[in-house]
Amino acid sequence: MKKNGGKLLHLCFARLVFFTLALMINIPVEAAQPGDAAKLTQQYNAAVAQTLPFHDRQDFEDAARGLVARPPAAVIRDSAGRIVWNMTQYDFLKKDAPYETINPSLQRQAALNNLHGLFKVNDRIYQVRGYDLANMGIIISDKGYIIIDPLTSTDTARAAMQLVHDHLGKKPITAVIYSHSHGDHWSGVKGIISEQDVKTGKVKVIAPAGFMKDAVSENVYAGNAMMRRAQYMYGALLPRGAKGQVDAGLGKSLPSAISSSLIPPTDTVLKSGQEITVDGIRIVFQLTPSTEAPANMNFLFPELRTLFMADNCVGTLHNLLTPRGSQIRDAKAWAGFIYEAIELFSDKSDVVILGHTWPRWGKEKIVNFLNKQAAAYKYIHDQTLRLANHGYTMAEIAEEIKLPDTLAKEWFNRDYYATAGWNAKAVYQHYLGWFDGNPANFNPLPPVEASKKYVEFMGGADQVLSKAREAYEKGEYRWVAQVVNHVVFADPENETARLLQADALEQLGYQSESAVFRNFYLFGAQELRHGVRKPREKMTPPLDVVQALTVDMIFDSMAVRLNGPKAAGKVITINWHFTDTNERYLLSLENSVLNHTAGKHSRNAGCSIEISRDIFNKVIAGQTTFSARILLGQIKYQGSIKKLSELMALLDDPEPFFNIVEP
């Protein structure tokens, strides 16, 4: 992985901006053509079609229930005219017969997630579904609307709200609720309200405890790596179609160009049982920290007998560790909070609505849904630890763990987003870390060096590829992908190896019930065949989100970009005074570590800088530079400004499109 010299203060907001790349990369149509399903893949998918209750159409009835309006072509454009959301590209899923290149179970889920529009859920409660990865909830309050989770992008949020206005009437928004700290549930907020609306008291913004910290920091420090892996996870750069991206498991995808924003909450939910009444609507909250998101909550509308479970329950098995990278989620706590929700709310609910996928109506269905989703996470948690205590390793447990039929045969517990084995690995890592206890794995060789030795031991690349082709013909695609990966890493220019590994990954993708696994496999195959396609434009973090970062978060992000070896022996101290907020910081480099201290200045600093936070934010967002603002007299300094330049030159500017399937 190559890293270039430091640019100014570029930050990576993985969950907020990575899908802007889809419109900035030129991928020729002829270069993205995948292969057909192998005969064994066709047989595998045909067998799946015989093992699950495809005659059960209840989900289709529920997903279509209450439809108020469905636009004939749900194509959403941004202010520049770029398409940011296009449901018509999934029209191929209207076909009832199964595709040979899509696992039939995943095809069913993808067809369900195709049902989009404005839906009436209950008296005074509506949802816009299929306008983004997540759902937007709309509650008709006494004088206007309360909005739950204003989507990922201001453009999709604005379009969803227009759909509401067209069919329910134009009314003011009286409150916005952020259910949890993931960006697809708050980043579109300025598409429906403004900061002025909040400052003047026209609109409340309600969020769980810890929301601001987790919303802006969860993906910042490792943001570049998460951004790159997320391209694999969601298949943003894959063609849509039966041989490409069909779904994301809990929704279609994220918008292809995201306009991000954030307005801090005015009201914070601090404990379970807390009640807030907004414009005549009473809401009872249940805090659920460390579940699907670090800051999270479920809530009940008692008079409307409607329960909102955020992303703690959705129409698929969820991730305990998201493949794009994030903190591991606590399976035991997650299950416990769902069980608690049953006790608190099941007798008071006629319908449960979710942050993704469709609602469930009726107490019996609600309890069955909540209980079995909780049981799935609890089963994986408990059985992983049972097997670990018998000495099984993480990889062995992942092969062993299978949900019992009472859980596995429920469509909502299928592997569309995660898998039971993947989640078992997360539980193992949560308690025991990545190390399996075998001293041979304490300090293994790195991938390239190990791959060269593997290939040499196996008789050379030609010998490996010959045997791998035989394994491919037998349908041993997992093994082919694993063993040929060594040839690719030993010699990335070996085109025969790249193409064979791509073929194996493609068959694995065609067989995958998990949309996430499918996207990973198919995007890996695409990059093996055609290389890494890099964007034509450089990304910068959105100003609307930068403004929500604290100075501590920005300096912490700089610290993880410091190139320690280059900084060896250097000592730099810089005083910072943010004139509009009157915040003071001492930023110091010593021992190849960058630290900062709030409220402190040094008399011996190499440079002292006076700058407004507003100008600082614009520099970070790439809208201006330090040099330009110094020339304009908007930044003052004492001492040597070269010290700032020297420090910035020590910061890595990570390559957003680093290699994954090749060294």
C-alpha positions in Angstrom: 0.0 0.0 0.0 1.6 3.2 -1.1 1.1 6.5 0.8 2.0 10.0 -0.5 3.2 13.1 1.4 0.7 14.9 3.5 -1.9 17.3 2.3 -3.4 19.8 4.6 -6.1 18.4 6.9 -8.0 16.0 4.7 -10.3 13.7 6.7 -12.1 10.6 5.6 -15.8 10.2 6.4 -16.4 6.7 5.2 -20.1 6.4 6.0 -20.8 9.9 4.6 -19.0 10.2 1.4 -17.7 7.0 -0.2 -20.6 6.6 -2.6 -19.9 9.9 -4.3 -17.2 7.8 -6.1 -19.7 5.9 -8.2 -20.3 8.9 -10.4 -16.7 10.0 -10.6 -15.2 6.8 -12.1 -15.2 5.8 -15.7 -15.9 2.1 -16.1 -16.4 1.1 -19.7 -19.4 -1.1 -20.2 -17.4 -3.7 -22.2 -14.9 -3.9 -19.3 -17.5 -4.9 -16.7 -19.0 -8.0 -18.4 -19.0 -10.9 -15.9 -19.2 -14.6 -16.8 -22.1 -17.1 -16.7 -23.1 -19.3 -13.8 -21.2 -22.6 -13.9 -23.2 -25.8 -14.1 -22.5 -26.6 -10.4 -23.6 -23.1 -9.4 -26.8 -23.6 -11.4 -27.4 -26.8 -9.5 -26.6 -25.2 -6.2 -29.1 -22.4 -6.7 -31.7 -24.8 -8.0 -31.4 -26.8 -4.8 -31.9 -23.6 -2.7 -35.1 -23.0 -4.6 -36.3 -26.4 -3.3 -35.4 -26.0 0.3 -37.1 -22.8 1.4 -40.8 -21.9 1.6 -41.0 -19.7 -1.5 -44.8 -20.3 -1.5 -45.0 -18.0 1.6 -46.0 -14.6 0.2 -46.8 -12.9 3.5 -43.7 -10.6 3.3 -44.8 -9.4 -0.2 -48.2 -8.6 1.2 -46.7 -6.7 4.2 -44.1 -4.9 2.0 -46.9 -3.7 -0.3 -49.5 -2.9 2.4 -50.7 0.6 2.7 -49.2 1.9 -0.5 -50.2 5.5 -1.0 -48.1 6.5 -4.0 -45.3 5.0 -6.1 -43.7 7.3 -8.6 -43.6 5.7 -12.1 -39.8 6.3 -12.2 -38.1 7.0 -8.9 -35.1 8.8 -10.3 -33.6 11.5 -8.0 -31.1 14.1 -9.2 -28.9 16.6 -7.3 -28.7 20.3 -7.9 -26.1 19.7 -10.7 -28.4 17.3 -12.5 -26.5 14.1 -11.6 -28.6 11.0 -10.8 -28.2 10.1 -7.2 -30.9 7.5 -6.9 -32.5 5.4 -9.6 -34.8 2.5 -8.8 -35.5 1.8 -12.5 -32.0 0.2 -12.7 -33.5 -2.7 -10.7 -36.4 -3.4 -13.0 -34.8 -6.7 -14.0 -35.9 -8.0 -10.6 -39.5 -7.8 -11.7 -38.9 -11.2 -13.3 -40.6 -13.9 -11.3 -38.5 -16.8 -12.5 -35.1 -17.2 -10.7 -31.9 -16.2 -12.3 -29.1 -18.7 -12.5 -26.6 -16.1 -11.3 -28.6 -15.0 -8.2 -29.2 -17.2 -5.1 -33.0 -17.5 -5.2 -33.4 -16.5 -1.6 -31.4 -13.3 -2.2 -33.4 -12.7 -5.4 -36.6 -12.8 -3.2 -35.2 -10.3 -0.8 -34.1 -8.0 -3.6 -37.5 -8.1 -5.1 -39.0 -7.2 -1.7 -36.6 -4.3 -1.3 -37.7 -3.1 -4.8 -41.1 -2.1 -3.4 -40.8 1.6 -3.0 -42.9 4.7 -2.4 -45.0 6.3 0.3 -46.8 3.8 2.6 -49.4 4.3 5.3 -48.5 2.1 8.3 -51.0 3.1 10.9 -53.2 6.0 11.8 -51.1 9.1 11.4 -47.9 7.1 10.7 -46.3 6.7 7.2 -43.0 5.6 5.7 -41.1 6.4 2.6 -39.3 3.3 1.6 -36.9 2.6 -1.4 -35.7 6.2 -1.7 -32.4 5.4 0.0 -30.8 2.5 1.9 -32.9 3.4 5.0 -36.5 4.3 5.5 -37.9 7.7 6.4 -40.7 7.7 9.0 -43.4 10.4 9.0 -45.8 11.0 11.9 -48.6 13.4 11.4 -48.5 15.6 14.6 -51.1 18.2 15.6 -49.6 21.0 13.5 -47.2 19.3 11.1 -44.9 16.3 10.7 -42.4 14.5 12.9 -39.7 12.8 10.9 -37.8 9.7 11.9 -34.4 9.3 10.3 -33.9 11.7 7.4 -31.9 9.3 5.2 -28.3 9.5 3.9 -28.3 12.4 1.5 -30.0 15.8 1.4 -31.1 15.0 -2.1 -32.9 11.8 -1.3 -34.4 13.3 1.9 -35.7 16.3 0.0 -37.3 14.0 -2.7 -38.9 11.8 0.0 -40.3 14.9 1.7 -41.7 16.1 -1.6 -43.5 12.8 -2.1 -45.0 13.3 1.3 -46.1 16.9 0.4 -47.6 15.8 -2.9 -49.9 13.2 -1.2 -50.3 14.2 2.4 -50.1 17.9 2.1 -47.4 20.5 2.8 -47.1 21.1 6.5 -44.2 22.3 8.7 -41.8 19.8 10.3 -42.1 20.0 14.1 -39.4 17.5 15.1 -36.7 15.2 13.7 -35.7 12.1 15.5 -32.3 10.4 14.9 -32.7 6.8 16.0 -29.0 6.1 16.1 -25.6 7.3 15.1 -25.2 5.7 11.6 -25.1 8.3 8.8 -27.8 6.7 6.7 -30.2 7.8 9.4 -29.3 11.5 9.8 -27.0 12.7 7.0 -29.8 14.0 4.9 -31.3 16.2 7.6 -30.6 19.5 5.8 -32.7 18.3 2.9 -35.8 18.8 5.1 -35.0 21.4 7.7 -32.4 24.1 8.3 -30.2 25.2 11.2 -32.3 28.3 11.4 -35.5 26.2 11.9 -33.7 24.6 14.9 -32.2 27.8 16.3 -35.6 29.6 16.3 -37.2 26.7 18.1 -39.5 25.7 15.2 -38.0 22.2 15.1 -36.8 19.9 17.8 -34.0 17.4 17.0 -34.1 14.4 19.3 -31.3 11.8 19.6 -30.0 9.2 22.0 -27.2 9.8 24.5 -23.8 9.9 22.9 -25.1 10.6 19.5 -22.9 13.5 18.5 -19.7 11.8 19.6 -20.5 8.5 17.8 -22.1 10.1 14.7 -19.0 12.0 13.8 -16.2 9.9 15.3 -17.1 6.2 14.7 -15.6 6.2 11.2 -13.2 9.1 11.1 -10.0 7.7 12.4 -10.0 4.5 10.2 -12.2 6.2 7.6 -10.0 5.7 4.5 -9.8 2.0 5.1 -13.5 1.8 5.8 -14.3 3.8 2.7 -12.4 1.4 0.5 -13.8 -1.7 2.0 -17.3 -0.3 1.8 -17.0 -0.1 -2.0 -16.8 -3.9 -1.8 -19.5 -4.3 0.7 -22.2 -2.3 -1.1 -21.0 -2.9 -4.7 -21.3 0.7 -5.5 -19.1 0.4 -8.6 -20.7 -2.8 -9.8 -23.1 -2.8 -12.7 -26.7 -3.4 -11.7 -28.1 -6.6 -13.1 -28.4 -10.4 -12.6 -24.6 -10.7 -12.9 -23.9 -7.7 -10.8 -25.2 -5.8 -7.8 -28.8 -6.7 -7.0 -29.3 -5.5 -3.4 -27.6 -4.6 -0.1 -29.6 -7.0 2.0 -31.5 -4.5 4.1 -32.1 -2.1 1.2 -31.0 -1.5 -2.4 -27.9 0.5 -1.8 -26.8 3.9 -0.8 -27.2 7.0 -3.1 -24.5 7.2 -5.8 -23.7 10.8 -4.8 -24.2 11.9 -1.3 -24.7 15.4 -0.1 -24.1 15.1 3.7 -25.2 17.3 6.5 -25.7 17.2 10.3 -27.6 19.4 12.8 -26.8 18.7 16.4 -29.8 17.5 18.6 -31.7 19.9 20.8 -33.1 17.1 23.0 -31.1 14.1 24.3 -32.7 10.8 25.5 -30.7 9.9 28.6 -32.5 6.9 30.0 -35.0 4.2 29.1 -38.5 5.1 30.0 -37.9 8.8 29.3 -40.9 10.4 27.6 -41.0 13.4 25.3 -44.2 14.9 23.9 -43.8 16.8 20.6 -46.7 18.7 19.0 -49.3 16.5 20.7 -47.5 13.2 20.1 -46.2 11.3 23.1 -43.1 9.2 22.6 -41.6 6.7 25.1 -37.9 5.8 24.6 -35.7 2.8 25.3 -32.0 3.4 25.1 -30.1 0.5 23.5 -26.4 1.4 23.5 -23.7 -0.9 22.0 -26.2 -2.7 19.9 -26.5 -2.1 16.1 -24.9 1.3 16.7 -23.0 2.7 19.7 -25.6 5.4 20.3 -29.1 3.8 19.7 -32.7 3.8 20.8 -36.0 2.2 20.2 -39.2 4.1 20.9 -43.0 3.7 21.2 -45.9 5.9 20.2 -48.3 4.8 22.9 -51.5 6.5 21.6 -50.7 5.3 18.0 -49.8 1.8 19.2 -46.7 1.8 17.0 -43.2 0.6 18.0 -40.1 1.7 16.2 -37.1 -0.7 16.6 -34.5 1.3 14.6 -32.0 -1.1 13.1 -32.0 -3.4 16.1 -34.5 -5.5 14.2 -34.7 -5.7 10.4 -35.8 -8.2 7.8 -32.5 -10.0 7.8 -29.8 -11.3 10.1 -27.7 -8.2 10.9 -23.9 -7.8 11.2 -22.2 -8.1 14.5 -19.1 -6.9 12.7 -19.6 -5.1 9.5 -17.3 -6.2 6.7 -16.4 -2.6 5.9 -14.8 -2.4 9.4 -16.2 -0.9 12.6 -16.3 -1.7 16.3 -17.6 -5.1 17.1 -21.2 -5.1 18.3 -22.2 -6.7 21.6 -24.4 -9.7 20.6 -25.5 -10.4 24.2 -26.5 -6.8 24.8 -28.3 -6.6 21.5 -30.4 -9.7 22.2 -31.1 -8.4 25.8 -32.4 -5.1 24.6 -34.8 -6.8 22.1 -36.1 -9.1 24.9 -36.5 -6.0 27.0 -38.5 -4.3 24.2 -40.9 -7.2 24.1 -41.5 -6.8 27.8 -41.9 -3.0 27.6 -43.8 -2.6 24.5 -45.4 -5.7 22.9 -48.7 -5.3 24.8 -48.9 -1.7 23.6 -48.1 -2.2 19.9 -50.2 -3.1 16.9 -47.4 -2.7 14.4 -43.6 -2.5 14.5 -41.7 -0.3 12.0 -38.0 -0.6 11.3 -35.1 1.5 10.0 -34.8 -0.8 7.0 -37.3 -3.2 5.3 -41.0 -3.3 5.9 -43.3 -3.4 9.0 -44.9 -6.3 10.9 -48.6 -6.1 12.0 -50.4 -7.9 14.9 -49.1 -8.8 18.3 -48.5 -12.4 17.5 -46.3 -11.6 14.5 -44.6 -8.8 16.3 -43.6 -11.0 19.3 -42.5 -13.8 17.0 -40.4 -11.4 15.0 -38.7 -9.7 17.9 -38.3 -12.9 19.9 -36.7 -14.9 17.1 -34.4 -12.0 16.1 -33.2 -11.7 19.6 -32.8 -15.5 19.9 -30.6 -15.6 16.7 -28.1 -13.2 18.2 -28.2 -14.9 21.6 -27.8 -18.3 20.0 -24.7 -17.2 18.0 -23.3 -15.6 21.1 -23.8 -18.5 23.4 -22.8 -21.3 21.0 -19.7 -19.5 19.9 -18.5 -19.3 23.5 -19.5 -22.9 24.1 -17.4 -24.1 21.2 -14.5 -21.7 22.1 -14.4 -23.1 25.6 -14.0 -26.6 24.0 -10.9 -25.3 22.1 -12.4 -24.6 18.7 -10.8 -21.7 16.8 -12.6 -18.8 15.2 -12.5 -20.4 11.7 -13.7 -23.8 13.0 -16.6 -22.2 14.9 -17.7 -20.3 11.9 -18.0 -23.6 10.0 -19.8 -25.3 12.8 -22.4 -22.6 13.7 -25.8 -23.0 12.1 -29.0 -21.5 13.4 -31.6 -24.1 14.5 -34.5 -24.6 12.1 -36.9 -22.7 14.3 -34.8 -19.6 13.7 -33.2 -20.3 10.3 -36.4 -20.9 8.4 -37.8 -17.5 9.3 -37.2 -15.3 6.3 -36.2 -12.4 8.6 -33.3 -14.4 10.0 -31.8 -15.4 6.6 -28.2 -14.3 5.7 -29.0 -11.4 3.5 -26.8 -8.9 5.3 -24.6 -11.1 7.6 -24.2 -14.8 8.1 -24.3 -16.9 11.2 -20.7 -18.0 10.6 -19.5 -14.4 10.1 -21.2 -13.3 13.2 -19.7 -16.1 15.2 -16.3 -14.8 14.2 -17.3 -11.4 15.6 -18.3 -12.9 18.9 -15.0 -14.8 19.1 -13.0 -11.7 18.4 -15.1 -9.7 20.9 -14.0 -12.0 23.7 -10.8 -13.5 22.6 -9.3 -11.3 19.8 -8.1 -12.5 16.4 -5.4 -14.9 17.8 -6.5 -18.5 17.9 -3.9 -19.6 20.5 -1.7 -21.6 18.1 1.9 -20.3 18.4 2.4 -20.9 14.7 0.0 -18.0 14.2 1.7 -15.6 16.6 3.9 -14.0 13.9 3.1 -15.4 10.5 4.8 -14.0 7.4 3.0 -11.1 5.7 0.9 -12.0 2.7 3.3 -11.3 -0.2 6.3 -13.0 1.4 4.2 -16.0 2.5 2.5 -16.3 -0.9 5.8 -16.5 -2.7 6.9 -19.3 -0.4 3.6 -21.1 -0.7 3.8 -21.1 -4.5 7.4 -22.2 -4.4 6.6 -25.1 -2.0 3.7 -26.2 -4.2 5.9 -26.5 -7.3 5.5 -23.1 -8.9 2.7 -21.1 -10.3 1.9 -23.3 -13.3 1.6 -26.4 -11.0 -0.7 -24.5 -8.6 -2.9 -23.2 -11.4 -3.2 -26.6 -13.0 -4.4 -28.2 -9.8 -6.6 -25.1 -9.1 -8.4 -25.5 -12.5 -9.2 -29.1 -11.6 -10.6 -27.9 -8.3 -12.6 -25.3 -10.1 -14.2 -27.9 -12.3 -15.2 -29.8 -9.2 -17.0 -26.7 -7.8 -14.4 -26.1 -5.0 -14.6 -22.4 -5.5 -13.7 -21.5 -1.9 -10.5 -23.4 -2.1 -9.6 -22.1 -5.6 -10.1 -18.5 -4.4 -7.9 -19.2 -1.4 -5.0 -21.0 -3.1 -4.9 -18.9 -6.3 -4.8 -15.8 -4.1 -1.2 -16.9 -3.2 -0.3 -16.9 -6.9 -1.7 -13.4 -7.4 0.1 -12.1 -4.4 3.3 -13.8 -5.4 3.0 -12.4 -8.9 0.2 -9.8 -9.5 1.1 -9.7 -13.2 0.1 -13.3 -13.7 -3.0 -12.7 -15.8 -4.0 -16.4 -15.8 -4.0 -16.5 -12.0 -6.0 -13.2 -11.8 -8.7 -14.5 -14.2 -9.0 -17.9 -12.5 -9.4 -16.3 -9.1 -11.9 -13.9 -10.5 -13.9 -16.8 -12.0 -13.9 -18.5 -8.6 -15.0 -15.4 -6.7 -17.7 -14.8 -9.3 -19.2 -18.3 -8.7 -19.1 -17.7 -5.0 -21.0 -14.4 -5.5 -23.6 -16.1 -7.7 -24.2 -18.6 -4.9 -24.3 -16.2 -2.0 -27.5 -15.6 -0.1 -25.8 -12.7 1.5 -25.9 -9.5 -0.6 -22.8 -8.3 1.2 -20.9 -11.4 0.4 -22.1 -11.3 -3.2 -21.0 -7.7 -3.6 -17.5 -8.5 -2.1 -17.0 -11.4 -4.4 -18.2 -9.8 -7.6 -16.3 -6.5 -6.9 -13.2 -8.5 -6.2 -13.6 -10.3 -9.5 -14.1 -7.1 -11.3 -10.9 -5.6 -9.9 -8.9 -8.7 -10.7 -10.0 -8.5 -14.3 -9.8 -4.8 -14.9 -7.7 -3.3 -12.2 -8.6 -0.6 -9.7 -10.6 2.3 -11.3 -9.6 5.5 -9.6 -11.9 8.7 -9.3 -11.4 11.6 -11.6 -12.0 14.0 -8.8 -10.5 14.3 -5.3 -13.0 14.0 -2.4 -13.1 16.4 0.4 -15.1 16.1 3.6 -18.5 17.9 3.6 -18.4 21.3 5.4 -21.8 20.6 7.0 -20.3 17.6 8.8 -16.9 19.2 9.5 -18.7 21.9 11.4 -20.0 19.2 13.8 -16.5 17.9 14.6 -14.8 19.1 17.7 -11.2 20.4 17.5 -10.2 17.4 19.5 -11.5 15.1 16.8 -9.7 16.9 14.1 -6.4 16.9 15.9 -6.9 13.2 16.8 -7.4 12.5 13.1 -4.2 14.3 12.3 -2.4 12.1 14.9 -3.4 8.9 13.1 -2.1 10.3 9.8 1.3 11.2 11.2 4.1 9.3 9.5 6.1 8.1 12.6 9.3 7.1 10.8 9.5 10.5 9.0 8.8 12.4 12.2 11.6 10.7 14.1 13.7 13.1 16.0 11.5 16.1 15.2 10.0 18.4 17.9 7.3 20.9 16.8 4.9 22.9 19.0 2.1 25.1 17.7 -0.3 27.2 19.7 -3.8 27.5 18.3 -6.4 30.2 19.2 -9.8 29.9 17.7 -11.0 33.5 17.9 -14.7 33.0 17.5 -15.1 30.2 20.0 -12.1 31.4 22.2 -10.8 27.9 22.3 -7.0 27.4 22.9 -5.0 24.3 22.1 -1.4 23.3 22.2 -0.4 20.9 19.4 2.9 19.2 20.0 5.0 16.7 18.1 7.6 14.7 20.1 8.9 11.1 20.1 7.1 10.6 16.7 3.7 11.2 18.4 1.3 14.0 17.9 -0.6 15.2 21.0 -2.8 18.1 21.8 -4.0 19.8 25.0 -7.1 21.9 25.3 -6.8 25.2 27.2 -3.0 25.3 27.1 -0.4 27.5 25.3 3.4 27.3 25.3 5.7 30.3 25.5 8.3 28.5 23.5 6.0 27.3 20.7 7.5 27.4 17.2 4.4 29.1 15.9 1.2 30.6 17.4 -1.8 30.8 15.1 -5.0 32.9 15.5 -7.8 31.6 13.3 -11.6 31.5 13.4 -13.2 28.1 13.6 -15.2 29.0 10.6 -12.1 29.5 8.5 -10.5 26.4 10.0 -13.6 24.3 9.0 -13.4 25.6 5.4 -9.7 24.7 5.2 -10.5 21.2 6.3 -13.4 20.9 3.9 -11.0 21.9 1.0 -12.8 25.1 0.3 -9.7 27.3 1.0 -6.1 27.1 2.2 -4.1 28.4 5.1 -1.9 30.3 2.6 -4.8 32.1 1.0 -6.4 33.1 4.2 -3.0 34.4 5.6 -2.6 36.6 2.5 -6.2 37.9 3.1 -5.3 38.8 6.6 -7.9 36.4 8.1 -5.3 34.3 9.8 -2.6 35.8 12.1 0.5 34.1 13.4 3.6 34.8 15.4 6.9 32.8 15.1 7.7 30.7 12.1 4.7 29.6 9.9 7.2 27.1 8.3 6.7 25.0 11.4 3.1 24.4 10.4 4.2 23.5 6.9 6.8 21.2 8.3 4.2 19.4 10.4 1.7 19.1 7.6 4.4 17.5 5.4 4.7 14.7 8.0 1.0 13.7 7.6 0.2 10.9 5.2 -2.4 11.5 2.5 -3.8 7.9 2.2 -4.7 6.5 -1.2 -8.5 6.0 -1.2 -8.2 3.2 -3.8 -5.5 1.1 -2.3 -5.3 -2.6 -3.5 -7.3 -5.3 -1.8 -7.4 -8.4 -4.1 -3.8 -7.8 -5.2 -0.7 -6.6 -3.3 
